[in-house]
């Protein structure tokens, strides 16, 4: 009985974790004369018509503000060498912040991508599930011993 309840809880927890991952926001940055940033969820659904702002590192006022297009893209024409901070947020609170750099010719040099953020959540989820199974096995052993 307890094992069935625990299994049901584990399956429910895994299904919730999978649906929560669908809201994890990802991005790509392409460079040329204009930088094109594509924002999308893990399931490749575009981050469409959502607010963003681009700020030069060290400045308080945004360099550019707007909304992503239907495909979740931002077109950005930097004016020289700088590190840029992009902040994008949806109406329901999903969003992300990241940085990318341009050189003196305003061409893309590099963009950061916090891989640890995404995979640390997975590691914590696995640890919680293993911990619950460990607790359950100790409980069953103790119950059999009495």
Rosetta blueprint (number, residue, H / E / L):
1 X L
2 X H
3 X H
4 X H
5 X H
6 X H
7 X H
8 X H
9 X H
10 X H
11 X H
12 X H
13 X H
14 X H
15 X H
16 X H
17 X H
18 X H
19 X H
20 X H
21 X H
22 X L
23 X L
24 X L
25 X E
26 X E
27 X E
28 X E
29 X E
30 X E
31 X L
32 X L
33 X L
34 X L
35 X E
36 X E
37 X E
38 X E
39 X E
40 X E
41 X E
42 X L
43 X L
44 X L
45 X L
46 X E
47 X L
48 X L
49 X L
50 X L
51 X E
52 X E
53 X E
54 X E
55 X E
56 X E
57 X L
58 X L
59 X L
60 X L
61 X L
62 X L
63 X L
64 X E
65 X E
66 X E
67 X E
68 X L
69 X L
70 X L
71 X L
72 X L
73 X E
74 X E
75 X E
76 X E
77 X L
78 X L
79 X L
80 X L
81 X L
82 X E
83 X E
84 X E
85 X E
86 X E
87 X E
88 X E
89 X E
90 X L
91 X L
92 X L
93 X L
94 X L
95 X E
96 X E
97 X E
98 X E
99 X E
100 X E
101 X E
102 X E
103 X L
104 X L
105 X L
106 X L
107 X L
108 X E
109 X E
110 X E
111 X E
112 X L
113 X L
114 X L
115 X H
116 X H
117 X H
118 X H
119 X H
120 X H
121 X H
122 X H
123 X H
124 X H
125 X H
126 X H
127 X H
128 X H
129 X H
130 X H
131 X H
132 X H
133 X H
134 X H
135 X H
136 X H
137 X H
138 X H
139 X H
140 X H
141 X H
142 X H
143 X H
144 X H
145 X H
146 X L
